[in-house]
Amino acid sequence: MFKKAGVLFLYTETPLHPGSGASLGLADLPVQREKASNFPIMQPSGLKGVFRDFISEQEGLNQMGRELAALKAKLAEMKNNDSRKNLESEISEREKEYKQKLLSSGIQAVFGPETSEADTHGGALSFTEARIVLFPVRSLVGVFAWITCPQALARLHRDLEVAKQTVSWEVPPQPEQGQAWITNGSTVKSADGIVILEEYAFTGKELPNTQAEGIAEWLATQAFPATDAHTYWKTRLYEKTNSQVHSNLVILRDEDFRDFTLFGTEVITRIRIDPTKGTVARGALWTEEHLPADTLLYTLALAADPRVADGQLPSALKKDGKGEAEKVLEYLIGKVEGALVQMGGDATVGRGLVRVRAYTEAKKS
């Protein structure tokens, strides 16, 4: 059972393809979605694997693994017995170094052992599926808007409570049919109060008690990446000058938000050229669905006490001489806070670059 929870916000800097396999729908390779709502998600197993691989690369473990694999491949081709013995001895030493690095880095205690030793103990860290908060869509005024809905905000509010966090904003009610909640100084509203997203028109209405402004401000300051390079994007979501708020946030009805996230994703056509003919290879034309750049998602990181013996724990995971869930969460945040992590498919064509922002008791700003 987890004892500590933290929230990791995931801001896509390039289109993201959290694939769910082949489909007969609009795209050959669609993104993962919730069963009931059809909102886009990322499965927790994929998130855990991504973060483990990212930290392993930072610690040099991936490089050690590649070198070991190369040595074993070389050994398989050797014929001379004396040379084989020397190489076997070197591989044995390298494997010991690799296992020692696994222990000292804390990866094995936090994420669990490798597959070959999966029955020895479980990991101390798990994740929920990544859920969507903000989705960018084209706007006739202001180029684009970030949309959300009461259901997405209610889930975020609920999950923040799991992480023992409190927020100043309240979940808004559902807008009326054909209406959308906007801020007082909306930058996507036309002169006659209409908000046009893609080819759909909504009547812009202001929430009472500046609720929409509070949501926009909180997301801009607490969920968006905290770097100077992202200042422009944060001010698109929320900026206050001379007591006037400027924001492109739009809160739609749940079903309208669902439809935009269902039909407003990027569908990219991929091909493979036959080098001998210079034409598309047979069967090598397909389409992939992506969440667009500037989508905001989040996941809960759930930490338990490490399940390994104290003697196998690095000092970074100990508190008062014992491993604790709090230190596990601190370990993760220390490794991924502010990092640019590749998630999903199509890494070799620049997809899935995601900026991570942590929101916990210790990281509030």
VOMIRO-558028 format. One record per residue (C-alpha): y, x, z; residue in three letters. Coordinates in nm, 4 decimals, always signed. Last residue first. Layout:
N
        c2        c1        c3  gugu
         Y         X         Z   ALA
...
END
This chain:
365
        c2        c1        c3  gugu
   +2.7526   +0.5898   -0.5454   SER
   +2.4128   +0.4859   -0.4177   LYS
   +2.1564   +0.7662   -0.4424   LYS
   +2.0144   +0.7809   -0.0889   ALA
   +1.9601   +0.4087   -0.0545   GLU
   +1.8083   +0.4027   -0.4002   THR
   +1.9304   +0.3689   -0.7605   TYR
   +1.7985   +0.6321   -1.0003   ALA
   +1.9336   +0.6807   -1.3533   ARG
   +1.7083   +0.7939   -1.6396   VAL
   +1.8269   +0.8518   -1.9979   ARG
   +1.5768   +0.7505   -2.2685   VAL
   +1.5011   +0.9201   -2.6001   LEU
   +1.2401   +0.6919   -2.7575   GLY
   +1.2573   +0.7794   -3.1238   ARG
   +1.3542   +1.1126   -3.2770   GLY
   +1.1066   +1.1277   -3.5642   VAL
   +0.8518   +1.3472   -3.3849   THR
   +0.8525   +1.1247   -3.0754   ALA
   +0.7412   +0.8228   -3.2781   ASP
   +0.5877   +0.6320   -2.9873   GLY
   +0.7025   +0.5363   -2.6406   GLY
   +0.9114   +0.7481   -2.4065   MET
   +1.0980   +1.0771   -2.4425   GLN
   +1.2950   +1.1643   -2.1292   VAL
   +1.6619   +1.2640   -2.0990   LEU
   +1.7047   +1.3472   -1.7316   ALA
   +1.9822   +1.2126   -1.5088   GLY
   +1.7462   +1.1817   -1.2119   GLU
   +1.3965   +1.2784   -1.3290   VAL
   +1.2792   +1.5652   -1.1048   LYS
   +1.4783   +1.4963   -0.7879   GLY
   +1.4020   +1.1279   -0.8201   ILE
   +1.0282   +1.1913   -0.8288   LEU
   +1.0270   +1.4290   -0.5314   TYR
   +1.2540   +1.2004   -0.3285   GLU
   +1.0075   +0.9167   -0.3836   LEU
   +0.7180   +1.1333   -0.2642   VAL
   +0.9274   +1.2523   +0.0323   LYS
   +0.9824   +0.8937   +0.1470   GLU
   +0.6116   +0.8196   +0.1086   ALA
   +0.5305   +1.0826   +0.3689   GLU
   +0.3143   +1.3953   +0.3892   GLY
   +0.2963   +1.5435   +0.7349   LYS
   +0.4492   +1.8487   +0.9025   GLY
   +0.7598   +1.6706   +1.0271   ASP
   +0.8212   +1.5565   +0.6710   LYS
   +0.6098   +1.7024   +0.3955   LYS
   +0.6225   +1.6487   +0.0198   LEU
   +0.8490   +1.9448   -0.0599   ALA
   +0.6350   +2.1644   +0.1690   SER
   +0.3490   +2.1549   -0.0805   PRO
   +0.0470   +1.9487   +0.0246   LEU
   -0.3078   +2.0846   -0.0021   GLN
   -0.3323   +2.1803   +0.3669   GLY
   -0.2099   +1.8360   +0.4644   ASP
   -0.5183   +1.6839   +0.3041   ALA
   -0.4593   +1.4622   +0.0014   VAL
   -0.3766   +1.0918   +0.0056   ARG
   +0.0005   +1.1256   -0.0115   PRO
   +0.1818   +0.8437   +0.1748   ASP
   +0.2783   +0.5620   -0.0604   ALA
   +0.5596   +0.5383   -0.3178   ALA
   +0.6530   +0.2519   -0.5496   LEU
   +0.8894   +0.3296   -0.8391   ALA
   +1.0375   +0.0004   -0.9609   LEU
   +1.1305   -0.0091   -1.3277   THR
   +1.4508   -0.0750   -1.5187   TYR
   +1.5695   -0.1555   -1.8690   LEU
   +1.9010   -0.1124   -2.0523   LEU
   +1.9187   -0.1227   -2.4332   THR
   +2.1785   +0.1138   -2.5777   ASP
   +1.9645   +0.2085   -2.8807   ALA
   +1.7628   -0.0782   -3.0217   PRO
   +1.4177   -0.1842   -2.8948   LEU
   +1.1858   -0.0962   -3.1778   HIS
   +0.9406   -0.2835   -3.4012   GLU
   +0.7391   -0.0843   -3.6526   GLU
   +0.6637   -0.1639   -4.0166   THR
   +0.3898   -0.0200   -4.2391   TRP
   +0.3316   +0.1534   -4.5727   LEU
   +0.0560   +0.4162   -4.5808   ALA
   -0.2297   +0.1980   -4.7103   GLY
   -0.2473   +0.3907   -5.0370   ARG
   -0.0056   +0.6835   -5.0257   ALA
   +0.3514   +0.6030   -5.1290   VAL
   +0.4450   +0.7978   -5.4415   THR
   +0.5045   +1.1659   -5.5177   GLY
   +0.1628   +1.1882   -5.6842   LYS
   +0.0256   +1.5105   -5.5334   THR
   +0.2230   +1.4947   -5.2074   PRO
   +0.1178   +1.1320   -5.1354   ASP
   +0.4210   +1.0002   -4.9483   ILE
   +0.3818   +0.8344   -4.6097   ARG
   +0.5893   +0.5263   -4.5318   ILE
   +0.7640   +0.3671   -4.2361   ARG
   +0.9699   +0.0478   -4.2337   THR
   +1.1787   -0.0083   -3.9220   ILE
   +1.2122   -0.3432   -3.7487   VAL
   +1.4986   -0.3250   -3.4997   GLU
   +1.4985   -0.6021   -3.2393   THR
   +1.7020   -0.9204   -3.2845   GLY
   +1.4151   -1.1664   -3.3346   PHE
   +1.2400   -1.1601   -2.9975   LEU
   +1.5164   -1.0108   -2.7826   THR
   +1.7637   -1.2546   -2.9409   PHE
   +1.5242   -1.5472   -2.8974   ASP
   +1.4564   -1.4654   -2.5320   ARG
   +1.8300   -1.4431   -2.4586   PHE
   +1.8798   -1.7870   -2.6128   ASP
   +1.5875   -1.9251   -2.4094   GLU
   +1.7250   -1.7857   -2.0839   ASP
   +2.0761   -1.9212   -2.1445   ARG
   +2.3259   -1.6500   -2.2261   LEU
   +2.5328   -1.4111   -2.0155   ILE
   +2.7713   -1.2076   -2.2340   VAL
   +2.9082   -0.8670   -2.1278   LEU
   +3.1664   -0.7138   -2.3632   ASN
   +3.4080   -0.6341   -2.0814   SER
   +3.7802   -0.5800   -2.0216   HIS
   +3.9109   -0.6681   -1.6753   VAL
   +4.2856   -0.6998   -1.6185   GLN
   +4.4357   -0.5931   -1.2858   SER
   +4.6516   -0.3317   -1.4628   ASN
   +4.3429   -0.1776   -1.6209   THR
   +3.9841   -0.2650   -1.5303   LYS
   +3.6978   -0.1485   -1.7462   GLU
   +3.3437   -0.2856   -1.7599   TYR
   +3.0750   -0.2958   -2.0288   LEU
   +3.2730   -0.1091   -2.2926   ARG
   +3.3996   +0.1168   -2.0133   THR
   +3.0419   +0.2162   -1.9339   LYS
   +2.9787   +0.3020   -2.2975   TRP
   +3.2830   +0.5268   -2.3196   TYR
   +3.1984   +0.6995   -1.9934   THR
   +2.8472   +0.7887   -2.1140   HIS
   +2.9199   +1.1528   -2.2047   ALA
   +3.0891   +1.1994   -1.8671   ASP
   +2.7532   +1.1443   -1.6995   THR
   +2.6338   +0.8844   -1.4472   ALA
   +2.3882   +0.7034   -1.6741   PRO
   +2.4375   +0.3249   -1.6505   PHE
   +2.2811   +0.1345   -1.3608   ALA
   +2.5201   +0.1756   -1.0665   GLN
   +2.8738   +0.1888   -1.2083   THR
   +2.8363   -0.0116   -1.5302   ALA
   +2.5752   -0.2488   -1.3866   LEU
   +2.7857   -0.3210   -1.0781   TRP
   +3.1067   -0.3730   -1.2764   GLU
   +2.9434   -0.6101   -1.5252   ALA
   +2.7824   -0.8173   -1.2487   ILE
   +3.1095   -0.8404   -1.0548   GLY
   +3.3046   -0.9389   -1.3675   GLU
   +3.0520   -1.2140   -1.4408   ALA
   +3.0919   -1.3547   -1.0894   GLN
   +3.4728   -1.3618   -1.1077   THR
   +3.4873   -1.6445   -0.8520   ASN
   +3.3982   -1.9056   -1.1167   PRO
   +3.2159   -1.8024   -1.4356   LEU
   +3.4301   -1.7963   -1.7469   GLU
   +3.3179   -1.9938   -2.0513   LYS
   +3.2733   -1.8723   -2.4077   GLY
   +3.1594   -2.1375   -2.6550   THR
   +2.8713   -1.9919   -2.8485   PHE
   +2.8294   -1.9232   -3.2202   ALA
   +2.5151   -1.7841   -3.3830   TYR
   +2.5035   -1.5655   -3.6954   GLU
   +2.4679   -1.2319   -3.5105   GLU
   +2.6588   -1.3107   -3.1913   LEU
   +2.9755   -1.5147   -3.2363   ILE
   +3.1658   -1.5840   -2.9130   VAL
   +3.4223   -1.8640   -2.9487   ILE
   +3.7303   -1.8922   -2.7256   GLY
   +3.9835   -1.9835   -2.9972   ASP
   +4.1246   -1.6300   -3.0149   ALA
   +3.7752   -1.4847   -3.0531   SER
   +3.5719   -1.3609   -2.7569   LYS
   +3.3942   -1.0234   -2.7758   VAL
   +3.6349   -0.8203   -2.5601   THR
   +3.6120   -1.0621   -2.2677   SER
   +3.9050   -1.0373   -2.0296   GLY
   +3.8043   -1.3137   -1.7905   ASN
   +3.4363   -1.2322   -1.8212   THR
   +3.1864   -1.4284   -2.0265   ILE
   +2.9252   -1.6983   -1.9604   TRP
   +2.7787   -1.8497   -2.2750   ALA
   +2.7753   -2.2051   -2.4111   GLN
   +2.5775   -2.3807   -2.6836   GLY
   +2.3599   -2.5645   -2.4312   GLN
   +2.5160   -2.5331   -2.0861   GLU
   +2.5084   -2.2000   -1.9083   PRO
   +2.2278   -2.1436   -1.6549   GLN
   +2.3511   -2.0559   -1.3069   PRO
   +2.4614   -1.7036   -1.2149   PRO
   +2.2593   -1.4686   -0.9913   VAL
   +2.4942   -1.3408   -0.7229   GLU
   +2.6834   -1.0119   -0.7059   TRP
   +2.7468   -0.7862   -0.4068   SER
   +2.4124   -0.6125   -0.4089   VAL
   +2.1621   -0.5345   -0.1356   THR
   +1.8803   -0.2821   -0.1618   GLN
   +1.5550   -0.2898   +0.0314   LYS
   +1.3538   -0.1696   -0.2728   ALA
   +1.1795   -0.5085   -0.2747   VAL
   +1.5286   -0.6630   -0.2506   GLU
   +1.6268   -0.4737   -0.5645   LEU
   +1.3242   -0.6300   -0.7305   ASP
   +1.4504   -0.9800   -0.6541   ARG
   +1.8016   -0.9103   -0.7880   HIS
   +1.6572   -0.7524   -1.1017   LEU
   +1.4333   -1.0538   -1.1493   ARG
   +1.7269   -1.2905   -1.0996   ALA
   +1.9339   -1.0919   -1.3517   LEU
   +1.6664   -1.1237   -1.6203   ALA
   +1.6255   -1.4939   -1.5442   GLN
   +2.0021   -1.5607   -1.5386   PRO
   +2.0496   -1.4080   -1.8861   CYS
   +2.1611   -1.0818   -2.0471   THR
   +2.3660   -0.9813   -2.3485   ILE
   +2.5548   -0.6624   -2.4235   TRP
   +2.7989   -0.7275   -2.7024   ALA
   +2.8682   -0.5563   -3.0352   PHE
   +3.1444   -0.4902   -3.2895   VAL
   +3.4306   -0.6166   -3.0685   GLY
   +3.4652   -0.9545   -3.2391   VAL
   +3.1976   -1.0657   -3.4854   LEU
   +2.9343   -0.9436   -3.2395   SER
   +2.6116   -0.7606   -3.3145   ARG
   +2.3549   -0.7501   -3.0336   VAL
   +2.2832   -0.5055   -2.7499   PRO
   +2.0233   -0.6011   -2.4834   PHE
   +2.0856   -0.5679   -2.1101   LEU
   +1.8413   -0.6167   -1.8218   VAL
   +1.4936   -0.5639   -1.9667   ILE
   +1.1906   -0.4969   -1.7534   ARG
   +0.9922   -0.1735   -1.7171   ALA
   +0.6474   -0.2611   -1.5822   GLU
   +0.6006   -0.1704   -1.2177   THR
   +0.5344   +0.1869   -1.1183   PHE
   +0.2970   +0.3813   -0.8971   SER
   +0.3140   +0.6922   -0.6804   LEU
   +0.0841   +0.8386   -0.4155   ALA
   -0.2023   +0.9285   -0.6488   GLY
   -0.5655   +0.8558   -0.5750   GLY
   -0.8278   +1.0901   -0.4359   HIS
   -1.1400   +1.2881   -0.5342   THR
   -1.2824   +1.0447   -0.7902   ASP
   -1.0370   +1.1419   -1.0658   ALA
   -1.1576   +1.5014   -1.0723   GLU
   -1.2253   +1.5349   -1.4474   SER
   -0.9407   +1.2933   -1.5181   THR
   -0.6757   +1.5104   -1.3542   GLU
   -0.5788   +1.4481   -0.9944   PRO
   -0.3247   +1.1893   -0.8759   GLY
   +0.0426   +1.1366   -0.9577   PHE
   +0.2059   +1.2538   -0.6350   VAL
   -0.0616   +1.4782   -0.4834   ALA
   -0.1592   +1.6284   -0.8208   GLN
   +0.2010   +1.6802   -0.9253   ILE
   +0.2961   +1.8564   -0.6015   GLY
   +0.3828   +2.1810   -0.7805   SER
   +0.1765   +2.3899   -0.5360   SER
   -0.1446   +2.1953   -0.5999   LEU
   -0.1262   +2.1878   -0.9792   LEU
   -0.0136   +2.5510   -0.9782   LYS
   -0.3248   +2.6487   -0.7825   GLN
   -0.5395   +2.4636   -1.0341   LYS
   -0.3724   +2.6478   -1.3237   TYR
   -0.4016   +2.9877   -1.1557   GLU
   -0.7730   +2.9265   -1.0942   LYS
   -0.8166   +2.8208   -1.4559   GLU
   -0.6403   +3.1367   -1.5747   ARG
   -0.8753   +3.3518   -1.3686   GLU
   -1.1827   +3.1798   -1.5141   SER
   -1.0396   +3.2084   -1.8656   ILE
   -0.9886   +3.5841   -1.8173   GLU
   -1.3478   +3.6286   -1.6966   SER
   -1.4768   +3.4283   -1.9924   GLU
   -1.2687   +3.6501   -2.2223   LEU
   -1.4225   +3.9669   -2.0821   ASN
   -1.7716   +3.8185   -2.1002   LYS
   -1.7189   +3.7037   -2.4601   ARG
   -1.6023   +4.0494   -2.5648   SER
   -1.9183   +4.2019   -2.4219   ASP
   -2.1355   +3.9381   -2.5923   ASN
   -1.9863   +3.9822   -2.9403   ASN
   -2.0065   +3.6523   -3.1308   LYS
   -1.6721   +3.4889   -3.0545   MET
   -1.5733   +3.1577   -3.2164   GLU
   -1.6156   +2.9409   -2.9058   ALA
   -1.4226   +3.1963   -2.7006   LEU
   -1.1177   +3.1605   -2.9277   LYS
   -1.1168   +2.7843   -2.8738   ALA
   -1.1407   +2.8427   -2.4979   LYS
   -0.8463   +3.0840   -2.5135   LEU
   -0.6379   +2.8358   -2.7105   ALA
   -0.7159   +2.5560   -2.4629   ALA
   -0.6110   +2.7788   -2.1738   LEU
   -0.2816   +2.8609   -2.3456   GLU
   -0.2117   +2.4930   -2.4055   ARG
   -0.2873   +2.4097   -2.0420   GLY
   -0.0566   +2.6844   -1.9164   MET
   +0.2200   +2.5517   -2.1405   GLN
   +0.1660   +2.2007   -2.0069   ASN
   +0.1781   +2.3281   -1.6516   LEU
   +0.5154   +2.4993   -1.6923   GLY
   +0.6741   +2.3052   -1.4061   GLU
   +0.9230   +2.1288   -1.6332   GLN
   +0.6460   +2.0362   -1.8770   GLU
   +0.4374   +1.8933   -1.5934   SER
   +0.7428   +1.6952   -1.4800   ILE
   +0.7773   +1.5330   -1.8223   PHE
   +0.4016   +1.4751   -1.8545   ASP
   +0.3848   +1.3011   -1.5176   ARG
   +0.6919   +1.0937   -1.6014   PHE
   +0.5481   +0.9816   -1.9345   VAL
   +0.2033   +0.9069   -1.7912   GLY
   +0.3500   +0.6941   -1.5145   LYS
   +0.5646   +0.5037   -1.7620   LEU
   +0.2689   +0.4391   -1.9924   GLY
   +0.0575   +0.3068   -1.7066   SER
   +0.3477   +0.0856   -1.5989   PRO
   +0.3613   -0.1073   -1.9296   GLN
   +0.6993   -0.1202   -2.1020   MET
   +0.8579   -0.4630   -2.1417   ILE
   +1.0163   -0.6874   -2.4064   PRO
   +1.0749   -1.0517   -2.3030   PHE
   +0.8144   -1.2920   -2.4458   ASN
   +0.8657   -1.5119   -2.1371   SER
   +0.5057   -1.6032   -2.0505   ALA
   +0.2939   -1.3127   -2.1784   LYS
   +0.5464   -1.0371   -2.1274   GLU
   +0.6025   -0.8184   -2.4294   ARG
   +0.4990   -0.4776   -2.5647   GLN
   +0.6629   -0.3766   -2.8923   VAL
   +0.5259   -0.4709   -3.2333   PRO
   +0.3326   -0.2529   -3.4822   LEU
   +0.2763   -0.4432   -3.8080   ASP
   +0.6069   -0.6214   -3.7575   ALA
   +0.6877   -0.9891   -3.8159   LEU
   +0.3474   -1.0942   -3.6839   GLY
   -0.0079   -0.9935   -3.7860   LEU
   -0.0280   -0.7326   -3.5115   SER
   -0.1415   -0.3754   -3.4529   ALA
   -0.1074   -0.2011   -3.1177   GLY
   +0.1242   -0.2703   -2.8226   SER
   +0.3850   -0.0047   -2.8863   GLY
   +0.6701   +0.0907   -2.6564   PRO
   +0.8911   +0.1822   -2.9536   HIS
   +1.2410   +0.2849   -2.8427   LEU
   +1.5467   +0.3214   -3.0655   PRO
   +1.7670   +0.6158   -2.9573   THR
   +1.9788   +0.6557   -2.6448   GLU
   +1.7787   +0.3999   -2.4456   THR
   +1.8999   +0.3553   -2.0889   TYR
   +1.6235   +0.3401   -1.8275   LEU
   +1.7197   +0.2406   -1.4730   PHE
   +1.4904   +0.3688   -1.1984   LEU
   +1.4752   +0.1584   -0.8821   VAL
   +1.3230   +0.2948   -0.5618   GLY
   +1.0478   +0.1744   -0.3338   ALA
   +0.9037   +0.3083   -0.0107   LYS
   +0.5917   +0.2148   +0.1862   LYS
   +0.3429   +0.1373   -0.0896   PHE
   +0.0000   +0.0000   +0.0000   MET
END
